[in-house]
Amino acid sequence: MQLKGLSASTQEGYLNAVRQLAGHYHLSPDELSEEDLRQYFLYLANEKKVARSTATVAICGIKFLYQQTLQRQWSTFRLVRPPRAKKLPAVLSREEVRRSLAAVRIPAYRACLTTIYACGLRANEGAHLQGTAITPNAESRAAWARRRISAYCWSDSTYTCPMLLPGMMS
């Protein structure tokens, strides 16, 4: 593991994963079959209910042992990756959004943040927003040159387009 350039903490995590595998079956890992490994990974997921990061360390450590040290290429290692958790973003109420935007004291920043929020732009898209792409009507067109993508935002009855400051349109 040192020759592969793995950090000390990674090495320790891999060793712990192999120790736990050996302790689970009370056998040396080189005596286990591919089916034993598959059952162990199911045990980690279904009975122990380990976190994704813990399962990933276990998979990587055991995979390192079998593929690098024991020279076994088993298909189980391609199948057992835990899926990424899909987290929904926090959604603010309209009042929370109004308070947050009202707390911005510099009018130019407030106008920019309001436009970015109203158009549903990502942070990177908002950072590349050009003043020449904004028109003061209800169908503001926000275009950014990086990916040459255009987004349209329509204001609803509760949204007032930010006042365009002098110089933003040039």
C-alpha contacts under 8 A as a table, 3 or more apart, distances in Angstrom:
res1	aa1	res2	aa2	distance
1	M	4	K	5.09
1	M	5	G	6.51
1	M	6	L	5.75
1	M	11	Q	6.59
2	Q	5	G	5.03
2	Q	6	L	5.72
2	Q	7	S	7.61
3	L	6	L	7.69
6	L	10	T	6.10
6	L	11	Q	6.35
7	S	10	T	5.18
7	S	11	Q	6.23
8	A	11	Q	5.08
8	A	12	E	6.19
9	S	12	E	5.04
9	S	13	G	6.15
10	T	13	G	5.04
10	T	14	Y	6.15
11	Q	14	Y	5.15
11	Q	15	L	6.14
12	E	15	L	5.11
12	E	16	N	6.14
13	G	16	N	5.15
13	G	17	A	6.24
13	G	57	V	6.57
13	G	58	A	7.74
13	G	61	G	7.19
14	Y	17	A	5.10
14	Y	18	V	6.37
14	Y	57	V	6.54
14	Y	58	A	6.61
14	Y	60	C	7.08
14	Y	61	G	3.93
14	Y	62	I	6.97
15	L	18	V	5.19
15	L	19	R	6.10
15	L	61	G	6.86
16	N	19	R	4.97
16	N	20	Q	6.09
17	A	20	Q	5.19
17	A	21	L	6.25
17	A	57	V	7.18
17	A	58	A	4.84
17	A	61	G	6.02
17	A	62	I	6.66
18	V	21	L	5.01
18	V	22	A	6.19
18	V	29	P	7.46
18	V	58	A	7.48
18	V	61	G	6.62
18	V	62	I	5.80
18	V	65	L	7.81
19	R	22	A	5.15
19	R	23	G	6.02
20	Q	23	G	4.93
20	Q	24	H	5.99
21	L	24	H	5.15
21	L	25	Y	6.61
21	L	29	P	7.17
21	L	40	Y	7.43
22	A	25	Y	5.50
22	A	26	H	5.51
22	A	27	L	5.41
22	A	28	S	5.66
22	A	29	P	5.69
23	G	26	H	4.91
23	G	27	L	7.18
27	L	31	E	6.64
27	L	32	L	7.39
28	S	31	E	5.56
28	S	32	L	7.23
29	P	32	L	5.40
30	D	66	Y	7.94
30	D	70	L	7.45
32	L	36	D	5.92
32	L	37	L	7.17
33	S	36	D	5.09
33	S	37	L	6.58
34	E	37	L	5.15
34	E	38	R	6.32
34	E	74	W	6.87
34	E	76	T	6.84
35	E	38	R	4.97
35	E	39	Q	6.15
36	D	39	Q	5.13
36	D	40	Y	6.13
37	L	40	Y	4.95
37	L	41	F	6.23
37	L	76	T	7.63
38	R	41	F	5.26
38	R	42	L	6.30
38	R	76	T	6.43
38	R	80	V	7.78
39	Q	42	L	5.02
39	Q	43	Y	6.08
40	Y	43	Y	4.89
40	Y	44	L	6.26
41	F	44	L	5.05
41	F	45	A	6.28
41	F	55	A	7.94
41	F	59	I	7.94
41	F	80	V	7.11
42	L	45	A	5.11
42	L	46	N	5.79
42	L	47	E	7.74
43	Y	46	N	5.35
43	Y	47	E	5.16
43	Y	48	K	6.42
44	L	47	E	5.98
44	L	48	K	4.94
44	L	49	K	5.89
44	L	50	V	5.96
44	L	55	A	7.13
45	A	48	K	6.14
45	A	49	K	4.74
45	A	50	V	5.95
45	A	55	A	7.57
46	N	49	K	5.34
50	V	54	T	6.05
50	V	55	A	6.24
51	A	54	T	5.24
51	A	55	A	6.27
52	R	55	A	5.10
52	R	56	T	6.07
52	R	82	P	6.16
52	R	83	P	7.77
52	R	84	R	7.59
53	S	56	T	5.02
53	S	57	V	6.27
54	T	57	V	5.23
54	T	58	A	6.25
55	A	58	A	5.04
55	A	59	I	6.07
55	A	82	P	7.15
56	T	59	I	5.08
56	T	60	C	6.02
56	T	81	R	7.03
56	T	82	P	7.18
57	V	60	C	5.15
57	V	61	G	5.92
58	A	61	G	5.21
58	A	62	I	6.02
59	I	62	I	5.32
59	I	63	K	5.78
59	I	77	F	7.31
59	I	80	V	7.71
59	I	81	R	7.63
60	C	63	K	4.99
60	C	64	F	5.96
61	G	64	F	5.11
61	G	65	L	6.40
62	I	65	L	5.09
62	I	66	Y	6.29
63	K	66	Y	5.21
63	K	67	Q	5.79
63	K	68	Q	7.82
63	K	77	F	6.61
64	F	67	Q	5.40
64	F	68	Q	5.30
64	F	69	T	6.94
65	L	68	Q	5.75
65	L	69	T	5.04
65	L	70	L	6.29
66	Y	69	T	5.82
66	Y	70	L	4.81
66	Y	71	Q	5.97
66	Y	72	R	5.32
66	Y	73	Q	7.33
67	Q	70	L	5.90
67	Q	71	Q	4.63
67	Q	72	R	4.92
67	Q	73	Q	5.67
67	Q	74	W	7.98
68	Q	71	Q	5.46
68	Q	72	R	7.81
74	W	77	F	6.27
75	S	78	R	5.51
75	S	79	L	6.96
76	T	79	L	5.26
76	T	80	V	6.40
77	F	80	V	5.81
77	F	81	R	7.55
78	R	81	R	6.99
92	L	95	E	7.96
92	L	96	E	5.80
92	L	97	V	6.24
93	S	96	E	5.15
93	S	97	V	6.32
94	R	97	V	5.11
94	R	98	R	6.17
95	E	98	R	5.02
95	E	99	R	6.14
96	E	99	R	5.14
96	E	100	S	6.07
97	V	100	S	5.09
97	V	101	L	6.12
98	R	101	L	5.28
98	R	102	A	5.95
99	R	102	A	5.01
99	R	103	A	6.15
100	S	103	A	5.25
100	S	104	V	7.10
101	L	104	V	5.56
101	L	110	R	6.16
101	L	113	L	7.28
101	L	114	T	6.83
102	A	105	R	7.34
102	A	110	R	7.48
104	V	107	P	7.45
104	V	109	Y	6.97
104	V	110	R	5.58
105	R	109	Y	7.81
105	R	110	R	7.16
106	I	109	Y	5.44
106	I	110	R	6.26
107	P	110	R	4.98
107	P	111	A	6.07
108	A	111	A	5.13
108	A	112	C	6.22
108	A	165	L	6.99
109	Y	112	C	5.06
109	Y	113	L	6.06
110	R	113	L	5.16
110	R	114	T	5.92
111	A	114	T	5.15
111	A	115	T	6.12
111	A	162	P	5.24
111	A	163	M	6.87
111	A	164	L	7.31
112	C	115	T	5.20
112	C	116	I	6.14
113	L	116	I	5.03
113	L	117	Y	6.02
114	T	117	Y	5.15
114	T	118	A	5.93
114	T	162	P	6.75
115	T	118	A	5.10
115	T	119	C	6.03
115	T	161	C	7.46
115	T	162	P	6.86
116	I	119	C	5.38
116	I	120	G	6.09
116	I	121	L	5.26
116	I	122	R	7.67
116	I	126	G	5.71
117	Y	120	G	5.09
117	Y	121	L	6.42
118	A	121	L	7.91
118	A	153	C	6.83
118	A	155	S	7.33
118	A	159	Y	7.89
119	C	142	A	7.71
119	C	151	A	7.41
119	C	152	Y	6.82
119	C	153	C	4.74
119	C	154	W	7.66
120	G	153	C	7.70
121	L	125	E	5.77
121	L	126	G	5.84
122	R	125	E	5.14
122	R	126	G	6.12
123	A	126	G	5.10
123	A	127	A	6.15
124	N	127	A	5.04
124	N	128	H	6.48
125	E	128	H	5.28
125	E	129	L	6.23
125	E	144	W	6.90
126	G	129	L	5.00
128	H	144	W	5.77
128	H	145	A	7.49
128	H	146	R	7.35
129	L	133	A	7.47
129	L	142	A	6.74
129	L	143	A	6.53
129	L	144	W	5.29
130	Q	133	A	5.53
130	Q	134	I	7.33
130	Q	142	A	7.72
130	Q	143	A	7.10
130	Q	144	W	6.42
131	G	134	I	5.55
131	G	168	M	4.93
131	G	169	M	5.05
131	G	170	S	6.65
132	T	135	T	7.75
132	T	168	M	7.19
132	T	169	M	4.97
132	T	170	S	5.95
133	A	141	R	6.16
133	A	142	A	5.36
133	A	143	A	5.50
133	A	144	W	7.68
133	A	169	M	7.88
134	I	140	S	5.79
134	I	141	R	5.63
134	I	142	A	5.72
134	I	143	A	7.93
134	I	169	M	7.10
135	T	139	E	7.80
135	T	140	S	5.32
135	T	141	R	6.55
135	T	169	M	7.93
136	P	140	S	6.53
136	P	161	C	7.31
136	P	163	M	7.92
136	P	164	L	6.97
137	N	140	S	5.91
137	N	161	C	7.87
138	A	154	W	5.97
138	A	155	S	5.82
138	A	161	C	7.07
139	E	152	Y	6.66
139	E	153	C	5.91
139	E	154	W	5.00
139	E	155	S	7.10
140	S	152	Y	6.30
140	S	153	C	5.89
140	S	154	W	6.91
141	R	150	S	7.17
141	R	151	A	6.32
141	R	152	Y	5.08
141	R	153	C	6.83
142	A	150	S	6.16
142	A	151	A	5.57
142	A	152	Y	6.39
142	A	153	C	7.92
143	A	148	R	7.06
143	A	149	I	6.23
143	A	150	S	4.70
143	A	151	A	6.45
144	W	147	R	6.93
144	W	148	R	5.93
144	W	149	I	6.37
144	W	150	S	6.96
145	A	148	R	4.68
145	A	149	I	7.24
146	R	149	I	7.90
155	S	158	T	7.69
155	S	159	Y	5.51
155	S	160	T	7.13
155	S	161	C	7.28
156	D	159	Y	5.47
157	S	160	T	7.87
164	L	168	M	6.46
164	L	169	M	7.72
165	L	168	M	5.67
166	P	169	M	7.14
167	G	170	S	5.35
